[in-house]
Amino acid sequence: VLFRSGKWFTPAIGGRVEFQGLTFKNAEFRKMHYKFIHADFMYNVTSGLQMNDKGLAKWDIIPFVGIGMIHNSDWTSACMCPGHASGSHPFAFSYGLECRYRLTGRMHVVAELSGMTTAKNFDCVGSSSKFGDNMVTLSAGLSFTLGKVGYKRIVDANPYMAQNEWLMAYADRLADRNSRLVQKHKEDERIKVEYRK
């Protein structure tokens, strides 16, 4: 069982929470059940390439890293040496690479290679609570987007700033011309008064 829920804050940066509830075989080939919940930071390295009008790329390559907790349902206290923490629910790191292809605005085909690192005694083999047990997962499926699709494109302000500078310079030229015309009008009025005398 695998459930994911996440959000892209920008076309390049996102986050997600994931839950896995699967089985694995330990170093002694004993079948065990685990549940793993983790939060991941995601970075889309291809976010600026071949984007459509909504800011969505056709292909996405997304490395991620995260942290979480993992629980081994079949872990027994016999695996714990005195002075070491229980391996049934240790802290874990998640990491990997996700590739996805956009089929529609709301649907992607997703393939992911992910890894997890946790305490050495998580699989009931070994006695150390230091990091050392690793698990690799390969998954594929469909991803659906709920809510708003796409991003508002950032407006390039440079043309507006250039236009504003031109308008300010034009207004200064008009003010200068107006000032000269006022002075000329005053001089004309003075000359008219002199003629009347």
Salt bridges, closest charged atoms under 4 A:
GLU18 OE1 - ARG4 NE 2.55
GLU18 OE1 - ARG16 NH2 3.37
GLU18 OE2 - HIS38 NE2 3.40
ASP40 OD2 - ARG16 NE 2.95
ASP40 OD1 - HIS38 ND1 2.95
ASP60 OD2 - ARG100 NE 2.84
ASP74 OD2 - HIS33 ND1 2.98
GLU98 OE1 - ARG16 NH1 3.05
GLU112 OE2 - ARG4 NH2 2.84
GLU112 OE1 - ARG16 NH1 3.12
ASP176 OD2 - ARG180 NE 3.53
GLU187 OE2 - ARG190 NH2 2.49
ASP188 OD2 - LYS184 NZ 3.56
GLU189 OE2 - HIS185 NE2 3.93
GLU189 OE2 - LYS192 NZ 3.59
GLU194 OE2 - LYS197 NZ 3.89
